[in-house]
Amino acid sequence: MTDAELARAALREYDLDVAGCDFAAQAFNTVYRVDAADGARYALRVGSELRIHADGCEEVEAAWVNTLHAAGFPVARVVPARNGAAVVDCDARRCLLFEWIPGRPLRDDPTVELVHAVGALTARVHEHGAAYLRERPDGALTGDRVLSFRVPNRLDDLRARFGAALTDAVERAQAGLDALWRDPPHAPHLLHGDVNLGNVLTESERITLIDFQDLFWGFEAQDVVIATLALPHRDAFRAGYETVRPWPDADPATVAALEAARHLNILNFGLAGSRPKLDEVVPRHAEPVVAWMRA
């Protein structure tokens, strides 16, 4: 089946009178805008054929997102299928139906004020996550490995260009992660895992955090490193965070190791998954790691 055919097949599992199903976006997953006959609008996420997350991550994602939504957080609620399931499996692809969130990605206009608000929202999500679950659910990856996505290690593909720097960097960054887990700053808990310019929708001054699929079990310092690498106005993000709770600080060596780990994980995912725009991904993520290794 094509993605469009798969989307329509998945929609038959919901109590919806579908008036339209149109392509909306393509990244790791494919998203369709769904218009119902009663005027309601939804977003159907058709999962990638490439499985890089823990099995069952979508169920964990849906449960946490809907708990956050019920608590008043600006997130997109997951709509259950007719049988009550949060996820519809169709042709080996995992599909979730979300309420439609109007707006545009933060990347279109990442103002200081909006990034400040993202910092505050991230802190609120951390606060909720810290109290939400006491044990790691089976569907969440543990953030204790540099190459955490479930894809083969392909960093040696770049040996001709960068020598052994990238493979050596995995070992060095892993030592930093090991030290963090040996002496944890707090009990680990669920984290969003991918706060970036594409996973925040904005409408006027309102922001909505979407796409919790990369959630993982770990420490807040890891999550803010992921966010600050992806967002502009880092000082504004931190200032917003600190309006809610203390910044999850770490020593400079640990922060540098966490930054390298994030670069390496995304770089390896791009290589193993044959992602588009690889010619842009490689320098963006490899060159900071090589500079870190030389420092």
Protein Blocks (a to p, Z undefined) as FASTA:
>chain_A
ZZklmmmmmmmmpccddfbdcdfbdcfbccdddddfkopacddddddfbdfbdehklmmm
mmmmmmmmmnopacddddddfkopabdceehiacddddddedddfklopcfklmmmmmmm
mmmmmmmmmmmpmbdcfkbccfkbfblcccddfklmmmmmnommlmmmmmmmmmmmmmmm
mmcfbdcdddehlacfklcccehjbccdehjllgccddfklmmmmmmmmpghkllmmmmm
mmmbccddddfklmmmmmmmmmmmmmmmmmmnopghklmmmmmmmmmmmmmmmZZ
